[in-house]
Amino acid sequence: MTLSGKVVLVTGGSRGIGRACAVAFAKEGATVVLTYAGNDAAAEEAVRLAGERARAVKFDVADTAACAGCVEDVVLKHGHLDVLVNNAGVAVDGLLVRVKDEDWDRQLDTNLKGAFALARAAARPMMKQRSGAIINLVSVVGEMGNAGQAAYAASKAGLIGLTKALAHELASRNIRVNAVSPGFIETDMTSKVSADMRTRLLQAIPLGRLGTADEVAACVLFLASDAASYITGEVLKVNGGMYM
């Protein structure tokens, strides 16, 4: 699945799944531009782990103008853009009757509008070169729903719909659009889950464990590579059997 010579843009690349993706692409020979919203130290560590083929760019994906500017900068500096990984996301949990407008907007703006804006910007150079791959990180919650995550689930379900629509629209230009749908993965977010909740989660997962960021990154890498050249519009589940 070598990606030598490819230029890859990974959003939310400073930690967790995004960092694992950035490192995996760099190991396969790609030039990696990872984006992050605020944690400079985490971004520096991600670049260090990915190596000399990586660099970091700081901006908020909810800012559509910044999304377009980032893609333009990548193409200007590297000559082309081959893979976009829309990984940046936020979750603000809360029961429906307590969800604030600003919390709803923040999640939809980051998780869905940001991915849309980046895909719109990336599609232009990819259409000109008549090749490219876009991989959107969705969630098992966007497929099956979850109490207390109405906004997050809606944003990820919307991203699944966006994935399929873009797969139809861009296929004629040899641009493939797919999604990876992680279940519960060992990240900073899940490390804060209580012991009781963790036990209940494990009981709902047939494989009996949480996944790792590297396991998700391996699937993203596959969908970006020529090994997946006849796959588009797919939602690849990486959830240990939690939702089939």
Residue frames relative to the residue before (quaternion, step in Angstrom):
aa qw qx qy qz dx dy dz
M 1.0000 0.0000 0.0000 0.0000 0.00 0.00 0.00
T 0.1582 0.8292 -0.5237 0.1144 3.57 1.06 0.67
L 0.1261 -0.7842 0.6057 0.0474 3.54 -1.05 0.85
S 0.1735 0.8199 -0.5205 0.1637 3.54 1.16 0.67
G 0.8074 0.2553 -0.2054 0.4906 3.55 -0.87 0.99
K 0.5769 0.5866 -0.3760 0.4263 3.58 1.25 -0.19
V 0.2703 -0.7244 0.6093 0.1758 3.54 -1.24 0.56
V 0.0819 -0.8234 0.5604 -0.0350 3.55 -0.67 1.19
L 0.1582 -0.7609 0.6242 0.0799 3.56 -1.02 0.91
V 0.0473 -0.8008 0.5964 -0.0274 3.58 -0.65 1.17
T 0.2111 -0.7833 0.5699 0.1308 3.60 -0.58 1.07
G 0.7888 0.2196 -0.2019 0.5374 3.57 -1.11 0.66
G 0.3282 0.8190 -0.4185 0.2155 3.54 1.12 0.73
S 0.5258 0.6765 -0.4024 0.3224 3.59 1.21 0.05
R 0.8086 0.1348 -0.0499 0.5705 3.60 1.15 -0.50
G 0.8444 0.2855 -0.1446 0.4296 3.53 -1.39 0.07
I 0.8471 -0.0883 0.0973 0.5149 3.52 -1.00 -0.93
G 0.6407 0.5389 -0.3319 0.4347 3.59 0.95 -0.81
R 0.6499 0.4993 -0.3125 0.4804 3.57 0.97 -0.86
A 0.6459 0.5202 -0.3256 0.4541 3.59 0.91 -0.88
C 0.6370 0.5188 -0.3225 0.4701 3.58 1.03 -0.76
A 0.6536 0.5212 -0.3167 0.4482 3.58 0.88 -0.94
V 0.6705 0.4914 -0.2929 0.4723 3.58 0.91 -0.91
A 0.6596 0.5174 -0.3123 0.4468 3.60 0.92 -0.88
F 0.6609 0.4941 -0.3114 0.4713 3.59 0.92 -0.84
A 0.6502 0.5176 -0.3217 0.4537 3.59 0.94 -0.86
K 0.6430 0.5302 -0.3205 0.4502 3.59 1.00 -0.80
E 0.6961 0.4455 -0.2634 0.4977 3.56 1.18 -0.59
G 0.6695 -0.5642 0.2830 0.3917 3.57 1.23 0.38
A 0.5098 0.6557 -0.4217 0.3638 3.60 1.25 0.09
T 0.4115 -0.6168 0.5978 0.3047 3.51 -1.35 0.36
V 0.1249 -0.8339 0.5376 0.0095 3.57 -0.65 1.13
V 0.0913 -0.7367 0.6682 0.0490 3.53 -1.00 0.97
L 0.0635 -0.8084 0.5851 0.0127 3.57 -0.51 1.15
T 0.2419 -0.7790 0.5640 0.1287 3.56 -0.98 0.83
Y 0.0174 -0.7813 0.6239 0.0100 3.53 -1.24 0.48
A 0.5012 -0.6979 0.4444 0.2536 3.54 -1.22 0.56
G 0.8753 -0.0513 0.0793 0.4743 3.60 0.86 -0.79
N 0.6894 0.4977 -0.2912 0.4385 3.61 1.05 -0.63
D 0.2557 -0.8132 0.5065 0.1294 3.57 -0.01 1.31
A 0.6554 0.5272 -0.3187 0.4370 3.58 0.91 -0.90
A 0.6590 0.5016 -0.3086 0.4678 3.59 0.95 -0.87
A 0.6448 0.5180 -0.3210 0.4614 3.58 1.01 -0.79
E 0.6429 0.5185 -0.3201 0.4641 3.58 0.97 -0.83
E 0.6521 0.5060 -0.3104 0.4715 3.57 1.03 -0.78
A 0.6341 0.5283 -0.3289 0.4590 3.58 1.01 -0.78
V 0.6487 0.5005 -0.3121 0.4809 3.58 0.98 -0.84
R 0.6330 0.5345 -0.3330 0.4502 3.58 0.97 -0.81
L 0.6819 0.4863 -0.2829 0.4673 3.57 0.95 -0.91
A 0.6834 0.4828 -0.2852 0.4674 3.58 1.02 -0.79
G 0.4526 -0.7256 0.4214 0.3016 3.58 1.15 -0.52
E 0.8063 -0.3611 0.2176 0.4149 3.49 -1.39 -0.10
R 0.6238 0.5449 -0.3500 0.4375 3.60 1.19 -0.31
A 0.6886 0.4900 -0.2687 0.4622 3.60 1.24 -0.12
R 0.0250 0.7525 -0.6578 -0.0224 3.52 -1.32 0.48
A 0.3511 -0.7481 0.5332 0.1810 3.57 -1.21 0.52
V 0.1204 -0.7613 0.6349 0.0538 3.53 -1.21 0.73
K 0.2534 -0.7968 0.5373 0.1106 3.57 -0.79 1.05
F 0.3787 0.6852 -0.5746 0.2384 3.56 -0.81 1.07
D 0.4929 -0.6428 0.5067 0.2952 3.55 -1.31 0.35
V 0.3936 -0.7483 0.4792 0.2356 3.60 -0.58 1.09
A 0.5531 0.5948 -0.4012 0.4235 3.60 1.23 -0.22
D 0.6120 0.5080 -0.3307 0.5080 3.58 1.32 -0.25
T 0.3034 -0.8066 0.4763 0.1746 3.59 -0.13 1.27
A 0.6174 0.5350 -0.3494 0.4588 3.59 1.07 -0.65
A 0.6450 0.5140 -0.3135 0.4706 3.58 1.02 -0.79
C 0.5980 0.5577 -0.3501 0.4569 3.58 1.10 -0.69
A 0.6781 0.4819 -0.2855 0.4758 3.56 0.87 -0.98
G 0.6538 0.5258 -0.3075 0.4488 3.56 0.99 -0.84
C 0.6320 0.5340 -0.3307 0.4539 3.57 1.02 -0.77
V 0.6642 0.4938 -0.3072 0.4698 3.59 0.88 -0.92
E 0.6369 0.5246 -0.3270 0.4607 3.59 0.94 -0.84
D 0.6591 0.5133 -0.3024 0.4590 3.58 0.98 -0.86
V 0.6344 0.5287 -0.3306 0.4568 3.59 0.99 -0.82
V 0.6804 0.4785 -0.2896 0.4735 3.58 0.87 -0.95
L 0.6406 0.5325 -0.3249 0.4477 3.59 0.99 -0.81
K 0.7370 0.4334 -0.2316 0.4640 3.58 0.89 -0.97
H 0.8110 0.2876 -0.1211 0.4949 3.57 0.96 -0.84
G 0.5445 -0.6740 0.3672 0.3383 3.60 1.26 -0.06
H 0.8006 -0.0306 0.0402 0.5971 3.57 1.16 -0.46
L 0.2008 -0.7344 0.6292 0.1565 3.54 -1.36 0.16
D 0.1696 -0.8405 0.5123 0.0485 3.55 -0.53 1.18
V 0.8077 0.1071 -0.0194 0.5795 3.59 1.04 -0.77
L 0.0914 -0.7512 0.6515 0.0527 3.54 -1.06 0.89
V 0.0797 -0.7716 0.6303 0.0327 3.57 -0.85 1.01
N 0.1738 -0.7887 0.5860 0.0657 3.57 -0.44 1.26
N 0.0917 0.8333 -0.5318 0.1200 3.55 -0.02 1.33
A 0.5412 0.6516 -0.4080 0.3406 3.61 1.09 -0.63
G 0.2041 0.7840 -0.5637 0.1610 3.57 -0.91 0.92
V 0.1555 -0.7625 0.6190 0.1057 3.52 -1.28 0.43
A 0.1335 -0.7644 0.6247 0.0866 3.55 -1.24 0.53
V 0.0153 -0.7619 0.6474 -0.0156 3.54 -0.89 1.01
D 0.2055 -0.8345 0.5020 0.0967 3.57 0.01 1.31
G 0.2777 0.7453 -0.5788 0.1798 3.52 -1.20 0.64
L 0.5311 -0.6201 0.4669 0.3396 3.58 -1.06 0.71
L 0.7065 -0.5179 0.2883 0.3867 3.54 -1.10 0.80
V 0.7312 0.4524 -0.2619 0.4383 3.58 0.71 -1.05
R 0.7087 0.4315 -0.2615 0.4931 3.60 1.25 -0.22
V 0.4775 0.6744 -0.4447 0.3455 3.59 1.26 -0.06
K 0.3003 -0.7575 0.5582 0.1566 3.55 -0.80 1.06
D 0.6337 -0.5439 0.3884 0.3894 3.56 -1.14 0.61
E 0.6805 0.5032 -0.3030 0.4381 3.57 0.89 -0.91
D 0.6394 0.5090 -0.3314 0.4715 3.60 1.10 -0.60
W 0.6063 0.5308 -0.3346 0.4885 3.57 1.09 -0.73
D 0.6900 0.4920 -0.2840 0.4486 3.58 0.80 -1.04
R 0.6438 0.5397 -0.3321 0.4290 3.57 0.91 -0.86
Q 0.6980 0.4705 -0.2790 0.4621 3.57 0.90 -0.90
L 0.6701 0.4775 -0.3050 0.4795 3.59 0.96 -0.81
D 0.6523 0.5237 -0.3185 0.4458 3.59 1.00 -0.81
T 0.7126 0.4394 -0.2560 0.4833 3.58 0.93 -0.86
N 0.7720 0.4203 -0.2107 0.4278 3.56 0.63 -1.15
L 0.7954 0.2880 -0.1381 0.5151 3.58 1.00 -0.77
K 0.7154 0.4318 -0.2773 0.4743 3.60 0.68 -1.02
G 0.6325 0.5367 -0.3355 0.4464 3.57 1.00 -0.76
A 0.6556 0.4970 -0.3068 0.4786 3.58 0.96 -0.86
F 0.6248 0.5339 -0.3280 0.4658 3.58 1.03 -0.79
A 0.6819 0.5021 -0.2932 0.4438 3.58 0.85 -1.00
L 0.6716 0.4870 -0.2964 0.4731 3.58 0.98 -0.82
A 0.6402 0.5097 -0.3247 0.4742 3.58 1.00 -0.78
R 0.6291 0.5346 -0.3289 0.4586 3.59 1.00 -0.82
A 0.6868 0.4729 -0.2813 0.4749 3.57 0.92 -0.91
A 0.6909 0.4907 -0.2829 0.4492 3.59 0.91 -0.92
A 0.5871 0.6077 -0.3703 0.3859 3.58 1.08 -0.66
R 0.6183 0.5845 -0.3549 0.3873 3.59 1.01 -0.75
P 0.7249 0.3831 -0.2735 0.5030 3.65 0.68 -0.89
M 0.6220 0.5412 -0.3530 0.4423 3.60 1.04 -0.63
M 0.6349 0.5214 -0.3285 0.4660 3.59 1.04 -0.75
K 0.6472 0.5227 -0.3189 0.4541 3.58 1.00 -0.80
Q 0.7349 0.3908 -0.2319 0.5034 3.58 0.99 -0.81
R 0.3320 -0.7875 0.4541 0.2518 3.56 1.39 -0.10
S 0.7066 0.3281 -0.3023 0.5492 3.52 0.89 1.01
G 0.3529 0.7292 -0.5451 0.2160 3.53 -1.20 0.51
A 0.1590 -0.7611 0.6196 0.1075 3.52 -1.33 0.32
I 0.0988 -0.7631 0.6375 0.0401 3.53 -1.02 0.92
I 0.0398 -0.7909 0.6106 -0.0051 3.57 -0.81 1.04
N 0.1661 -0.7933 0.5831 0.0549 3.55 -0.72 1.13
L 0.2969 -0.7321 0.5844 0.1854 3.56 -0.92 0.92
V 0.0919 -0.7934 0.6017 0.0086 3.55 -0.54 1.23
S 0.3788 -0.7233 0.5173 0.2566 3.64 -0.90 -0.74
V 0.5958 -0.5421 0.4545 0.3802 3.53 -1.23 0.51
V 0.6037 0.5692 -0.3483 0.4361 3.59 1.13 -0.64
G 0.6461 0.5157 -0.3143 0.4667 3.58 1.10 -0.62
E 0.6706 0.4752 -0.2873 0.4920 3.57 1.25 -0.38
M 0.8249 0.2481 -0.0986 0.4983 3.58 0.84 -0.95
G 0.4494 -0.6826 0.4604 0.3466 3.59 1.26 -0.30
N 0.0114 0.7885 -0.6149 0.0005 3.55 -1.28 0.32
A 0.4982 -0.6596 0.4732 0.3046 3.57 -0.86 0.95
G 0.7987 0.2768 -0.2214 0.4862 3.55 -0.95 0.90
Q 0.7314 0.3589 -0.2285 0.5330 3.57 1.27 0.07
A 0.0970 0.8447 -0.5208 0.0759 3.57 0.97 0.80
A 0.7038 0.4619 -0.2765 0.4636 3.58 0.81 -0.98
Y 0.6587 0.5080 -0.3090 0.4611 3.57 0.91 -0.92
A 0.6619 0.5025 -0.3032 0.4664 3.58 0.92 -0.91
A 0.6479 0.5194 -0.3194 0.4565 3.58 0.97 -0.85
S 0.6611 0.5101 -0.3152 0.4509 3.57 0.95 -0.85
K 0.6969 0.4620 -0.2768 0.4736 3.58 0.94 -0.83
A 0.6100 0.5199 -0.3497 0.4851 3.60 1.09 -0.62
G 0.6351 0.5229 -0.3198 0.4700 3.56 1.04 -0.77
L 0.6469 0.5220 -0.3140 0.4588 3.57 1.05 -0.76
I 0.5940 0.5348 -0.3617 0.4799 3.58 1.13 -0.55
G 0.6541 0.5022 -0.3077 0.4747 3.59 0.95 -0.85
L 0.6343 0.5225 -0.3240 0.4688 3.57 0.99 -0.82
T 0.6197 0.5573 -0.3323 0.4416 3.58 0.97 -0.85
K 0.7110 0.4599 -0.2663 0.4605 3.56 0.79 -0.99
A 0.6399 0.5189 -0.3304 0.4605 3.59 1.00 -0.77
L 0.6853 0.4749 -0.2879 0.4711 3.59 0.90 -0.89
A 0.5861 0.5673 -0.3724 0.4427 3.59 1.10 -0.62
H 0.6462 0.4975 -0.3075 0.4903 3.58 1.02 -0.81
E 0.7212 0.4979 -0.2559 0.4080 3.54 0.79 -1.10
L 0.7942 0.3629 -0.1613 0.4599 3.58 0.90 -0.89
A 0.4395 0.7292 -0.4449 0.2778 3.59 1.22 -0.17
S 0.6405 0.5492 -0.3368 0.4179 3.59 0.98 -0.77
R 0.6974 0.4150 -0.2636 0.5215 3.60 1.25 -0.35
N 0.5157 -0.6764 0.3868 0.3563 3.55 1.29 0.41
I 0.4674 0.6159 -0.4800 0.4145 3.55 1.03 0.87
R 0.1879 -0.7955 0.5696 0.0862 3.55 -0.65 1.12
V 0.1047 -0.7890 0.6048 0.0266 3.57 -1.01 0.88
N 0.0917 0.7988 -0.5834 0.1142 3.55 -0.62 1.17
A 0.2845 -0.7387 0.5820 0.1862 3.55 -1.32 0.18
V 0.1947 -0.7206 0.6488 0.1478 3.52 -1.28 0.54
S 0.1529 -0.8166 0.5557 0.0319 3.55 -0.74 1.11
P 0.1580 -0.8150 0.5514 0.0822 3.60 -0.09 1.25
G 0.3787 -0.6504 0.5986 0.2742 3.51 -1.31 0.44
F 0.7577 -0.2922 0.2398 0.5320 3.57 -0.88 -0.90
I 0.0948 -0.8221 0.5600 -0.0401 3.52 -0.55 1.32
E 0.5200 -0.6275 0.4787 0.3266 3.58 -1.11 0.68
T 0.2445 0.7474 -0.5741 0.2280 3.57 -0.25 1.31
D 0.7244 -0.3826 0.3153 0.4791 3.58 -1.30 -0.07
M 0.6480 0.5441 -0.3182 0.4275 3.57 1.01 -0.84
T 0.7306 0.4233 -0.2498 0.4740 3.60 0.80 -0.97
S 0.5576 0.6092 -0.3990 0.3984 3.60 1.18 -0.36
K 0.6608 0.5118 -0.2966 0.4620 3.57 1.24 -0.42
V 0.4739 0.6767 -0.4358 0.3572 3.59 1.30 -0.08
S 0.5180 -0.6520 0.4561 0.3139 3.59 -0.97 0.83
A 0.6499 -0.5312 0.3790 0.3896 3.56 -1.24 0.48
D 0.6449 0.5233 -0.3200 0.4560 3.58 1.02 -0.81
M 0.6648 0.4908 -0.2984 0.4776 3.58 0.94 -0.89
R 0.6291 0.5383 -0.3342 0.4503 3.58 1.00 -0.77
T 0.6364 0.5280 -0.3212 0.4615 3.58 1.00 -0.82
R 0.6682 0.4964 -0.2951 0.4691 3.56 0.95 -0.88
L 0.6222 0.5375 -0.3345 0.4605 3.56 1.05 -0.74
L 0.6745 0.5043 -0.2963 0.4504 3.56 0.86 -0.97
Q 0.6266 0.5371 -0.3334 0.4558 3.58 1.08 -0.66
A 0.6931 0.4695 -0.2698 0.4758 3.60 1.17 -0.56
I 0.6623 0.4804 -0.2952 0.4934 3.59 1.30 -0.12
P 0.4300 -0.7380 0.4522 0.2567 3.62 -0.43 1.15
L 0.6828 0.4711 -0.3029 0.4691 3.62 0.98 -0.71
G 0.4441 -0.7689 0.3907 0.2425 3.59 1.30 -0.02
R 0.7475 0.2919 -0.2161 0.5562 3.59 1.15 0.43
L 0.5216 -0.5805 0.5040 0.3700 3.53 -1.32 0.21
G 0.4922 -0.6526 0.4848 0.3111 3.55 -1.17 0.50
T 0.4088 -0.6846 0.5370 0.2754 3.55 -1.31 0.05
A 0.6265 -0.5397 0.4075 0.3874 3.54 -1.23 0.47
D 0.6292 0.5434 -0.3374 0.4416 3.59 1.05 -0.72
E 0.6315 0.5273 -0.3395 0.4560 3.60 1.05 -0.67
V 0.6384 0.4960 -0.3222 0.4926 3.58 1.07 -0.69
A 0.6480 0.5345 -0.3155 0.4414 3.58 0.93 -0.92
A 0.6171 0.5543 -0.3470 0.4377 3.59 1.02 -0.73
C 0.6658 0.4886 -0.2990 0.4781 3.58 1.04 -0.76
V 0.6147 0.5263 -0.3414 0.4780 3.58 1.06 -0.71
L 0.6441 0.5287 -0.3097 0.4579 3.56 0.95 -0.91
F 0.6373 0.5316 -0.3188 0.4579 3.58 0.96 -0.86
L 0.7047 0.4694 -0.2770 0.4543 3.60 0.79 -0.98
A 0.6565 0.5037 -0.3088 0.4690 3.59 1.17 -0.53
S 0.6719 0.5406 -0.2809 0.4212 3.56 1.17 -0.57
D 0.6546 -0.5043 0.3928 0.4036 3.55 -1.35 0.18
A 0.5147 0.6340 -0.4208 0.3951 3.60 1.23 -0.25
A 0.7314 0.3521 -0.2074 0.5460 3.59 1.25 -0.44
S 0.2251 0.8471 -0.4632 0.1310 3.58 1.20 0.51
Y 0.7376 0.3545 -0.2268 0.5280 3.62 1.20 -0.36
I 0.5736 0.5628 -0.3802 0.4579 3.57 1.19 0.56
T 0.2349 0.7442 -0.6064 0.1523 3.57 -0.82 1.02
G 0.7811 0.3068 -0.2462 0.4849 3.56 -1.13 0.65
E 0.5122 0.6666 -0.3974 0.3680 3.58 1.27 0.25
V 0.2032 -0.7183 0.6467 0.1566 3.53 -1.29 0.53
L 0.1581 -0.8152 0.5553 0.0461 3.56 -0.30 1.30
K 0.2748 -0.7931 0.5295 0.1232 3.55 -0.51 1.23
V 0.0056 -0.7660 0.6426 -0.0161 3.56 -0.91 0.96
N 0.3543 0.7818 -0.4215 0.2925 3.55 0.56 1.21
G 0.5328 -0.6637 0.3998 0.3403 3.61 1.20 0.29
G 0.6577 -0.5120 0.3022 0.4626 3.57 1.27 0.33
M 0.3728 0.7607 -0.4680 0.2516 3.59 1.27 0.08
Y 0.7764 0.0257 -0.0037 0.6297 3.58 1.10 -0.73
M 0.0968 -0.8298 0.5496 -0.0013 3.55 -0.58 1.20
